[in-house]
């Protein structure tokens, strides 16, 4: 990508859909990162409320834990040394243990679990901790996010058992897709 990253943002705080024409450009990596932190928290809050009713307590716990992790990092991002980074991220890595069995049986009938996986990858990329965010893993996560994004494009509406209403699939995947855009634009600063 050349120039500033173009990010799709939710059309309003209470609205459930996205206006695809609403693009925001960021002049600096810091601005883009701050926007991603805000998007991550909002997206994880939205996903958390929907995933509760999907009878997958591991996924619900993971989503809440990711949201809390993003809040901690957003509040104190510049204060962490390498030891603090490990202590902060270790609980995040333990989210994968109980959830991994859910991923083994995951299929297209579980879009909220797929969205949870996308958020796991996106948060890992967002953390921007050079000592723990190994560059060898990033391309795999980016390819996975791209594949998940492509699947969601083919599935325009998803019925939510918790809300008892359909969701636009784009609302579940905007933050992870924006993470790809920011990473591709600003990867040299990571």
C-alpha positions as CSV (number, residue, x, y, z in Angstrom):
1,X,0.0,0.0,0.0
2,X,1.2,3.5,-0.7
3,X,0.3,6.5,1.3
4,X,-1.8,6.4,4.4
5,X,-3.8,3.4,5.5
6,X,-7.5,3.6,4.7
7,X,-9.6,2.0,7.4
8,X,-13.2,1.2,7.4
9,X,-14.8,2.3,10.6
10,X,-18.2,1.5,12.2
11,X,-20.8,4.0,11.0
12,X,-22.0,4.9,14.5
13,X,-21.7,3.8,18.1
14,X,-25.2,2.3,18.2
15,X,-25.5,1.2,14.6
16,X,-24.9,-2.4,13.7
17,X,-23.8,-1.9,10.1
18,X,-20.8,-0.4,8.3
19,X,-20.9,2.3,5.7
20,X,-18.3,1.1,3.2
21,X,-17.7,4.6,1.9
22,X,-16.7,5.9,5.4
23,X,-12.9,5.7,5.2
24,X,-10.4,7.3,7.6
25,X,-6.8,8.0,6.7
26,X,-4.1,8.3,9.3
27,X,-0.9,10.3,8.9
28,X,1.0,8.6,11.6
29,X,1.5,5.1,13.0
30,X,0.5,6.4,16.5
31,X,-2.8,7.7,15.2
32,X,-3.5,4.4,13.4
33,X,-2.6,2.4,16.4
34,X,-4.8,4.4,18.8
35,X,-7.7,3.9,16.4
36,X,-7.1,0.2,16.3
37,X,-7.0,0.0,20.1
38,X,-10.4,1.8,20.2
39,X,-11.8,-0.5,17.5
40,X,-10.5,-3.6,19.2
41,X,-12.2,-2.7,22.5
42,X,-15.5,-1.8,20.7
43,X,-15.4,-4.9,18.5
44,X,-14.5,-7.3,21.4
45,X,-17.4,-5.8,23.5
46,X,-19.8,-6.4,20.6
47,X,-18.5,-9.9,20.0
48,X,-18.6,-10.7,23.7
49,X,-22.2,-9.9,24.0
50,X,-23.1,-12.1,21.0
51,X,-20.9,-15.0,21.8
52,X,-22.3,-15.5,25.3
53,X,-25.4,-17.2,23.9
54,X,-23.5,-19.5,21.6
55,X,-22.9,-22.1,24.3
56,X,-19.2,-21.8,24.1
57,X,-17.9,-20.5,27.4
58,X,-14.3,-20.9,26.4
59,X,-14.8,-18.5,23.5
60,X,-16.7,-16.0,25.6
61,X,-13.9,-16.1,28.2
62,X,-11.3,-15.6,25.5
63,X,-13.1,-12.6,24.1
64,X,-13.4,-10.9,27.5
65,X,-9.8,-11.7,28.3
66,X,-8.6,-10.2,25.0
67,X,-10.7,-7.1,25.6
68,X,-9.1,-6.7,29.1
69,X,-5.7,-7.2,27.7
70,X,-6.2,-4.6,25.0
71,X,-7.4,-2.1,27.6
72,X,-4.3,-2.7,29.8
73,X,-1.9,-2.3,26.9
74,X,-3.7,0.8,25.6
75,X,-3.5,2.4,29.0
76,X,0.2,1.6,29.7
77,X,1.7,0.7,26.4
78,X,4.9,2.6,26.7
79,X,5.6,1.5,30.3
80,X,6.4,-2.2,29.5
81,X,9.8,-3.7,29.6
82,X,10.5,-7.2,28.2
83,X,9.7,-8.9,31.6
84,X,6.4,-7.0,31.8
85,X,5.6,-8.0,28.3
86,X,5.9,-11.6,29.0
87,X,3.8,-11.4,32.2
88,X,1.1,-9.5,30.4
89,X,0.9,-11.8,27.4
90,X,1.3,-15.2,29.2
91,X,-2.4,-15.2,30.4
92,X,-3.3,-14.4,26.8
93,X,-1.5,-17.5,25.6
94,X,-3.4,-19.6,28.0
95,X,-6.7,-18.6,26.4
96,X,-5.7,-20.9,23.5
97,X,-5.5,-24.0,25.6
98,X,-9.2,-24.6,26.3
99,X,-10.3,-22.9,23.1
100,X,-8.1,-25.0,20.9
101,X,-10.5,-27.9,21.1
102,X,-13.3,-25.7,19.9
103,X,-11.1,-24.7,16.9
104,X,-10.6,-28.4,16.0
105,X,-14.3,-28.9,15.5
106,X,-15.0,-25.4,14.0
107,X,-16.8,-25.1,10.7
108,X,-18.7,-22.5,8.8
109,X,-21.8,-23.1,11.0
110,X,-19.9,-21.3,13.8
111,X,-19.2,-17.7,12.5
112,X,-18.8,-16.3,16.0
113,X,-16.1,-18.8,16.8
114,X,-14.4,-17.9,13.5
115,X,-14.7,-14.2,14.4
116,X,-13.1,-15.1,17.8
117,X,-10.1,-16.7,16.0
118,X,-9.8,-13.6,13.8
119,X,-9.7,-11.4,16.9
120,X,-7.1,-13.6,18.6
121,X,-4.8,-13.1,15.6
122,X,-5.6,-9.4,15.2
123,X,-4.9,-8.6,18.9
124,X,-1.6,-10.5,18.7
125,X,-0.6,-8.3,15.8
126,X,-1.9,-5.2,17.5
127,X,0.2,-5.7,20.7
128,X,3.3,-4.5,18.9
129,X,5.7,-6.0,21.4
130,X,8.9,-6.7,19.5
131,X,10.3,-9.1,22.1
132,X,7.3,-11.4,22.0
133,X,5.7,-10.7,18.6
134,X,7.9,-13.0,16.5
135,X,8.0,-11.9,12.9
136,X,8.0,-15.5,11.7
137,X,4.4,-15.9,13.0
138,X,3.0,-12.6,11.6
139,X,2.7,-13.8,7.9
140,X,0.7,-16.9,9.0
141,X,-1.6,-14.8,11.1
142,X,-2.1,-12.2,8.2
143,X,-2.9,-15.0,5.8
144,X,-5.3,-16.5,8.2
145,X,-7.0,-13.1,8.8
146,X,-7.2,-12.6,5.0
147,X,-8.8,-16.0,4.6
148,X,-11.3,-15.4,7.4
149,X,-12.1,-12.0,5.9
150,X,-12.8,-13.6,2.5
151,X,-15.1,-16.1,4.1
152,X,-17.0,-13.4,5.9
153,X,-17.4,-11.5,2.6
154,X,-19.2,-14.5,1.2
155,X,-21.5,-14.6,4.2
156,X,-23.2,-11.2,4.3
157,X,-25.6,-11.9,7.2
158,X,-25.2,-14.0,10.3
159,X,-28.0,-14.8,12.7
160,X,-27.2,-14.3,16.3
161,X,-29.0,-16.5,18.9
162,X,-28.2,-14.0,21.7
163,X,-29.5,-10.9,20.0
164,X,-32.1,-12.8,18.0
165,X,-31.3,-10.6,15.0
166,X,-29.1,-10.8,12.0
167,X,-25.7,-9.1,12.0
168,X,-23.8,-7.9,9.0
169,X,-20.7,-10.1,8.9
170,X,-18.6,-7.0,8.2
171,X,-19.3,-5.8,11.7
172,X,-17.7,-8.9,13.1
173,X,-14.5,-8.6,11.0
174,X,-13.8,-4.8,10.6
175,X,-11.2,-4.6,13.4
176,X,-9.2,-7.7,12.2
177,X,-9.3,-6.4,8.6
178,X,-8.2,-3.0,9.7
179,X,-5.3,-4.6,11.6
180,X,-4.1,-6.1,8.4
181,X,-4.2,-2.7,6.7
182,X,-2.3,-0.9,9.4
183,X,0.3,-3.7,9.7
184,X,0.9,-3.7,5.9
185,X,1.3,0.1,5.9
186,X,3.4,0.6,9.0
187,X,5.2,-2.8,9.4
188,X,8.7,-1.2,9.4
189,X,7.8,0.6,12.7
190,X,6.7,-2.7,14.3
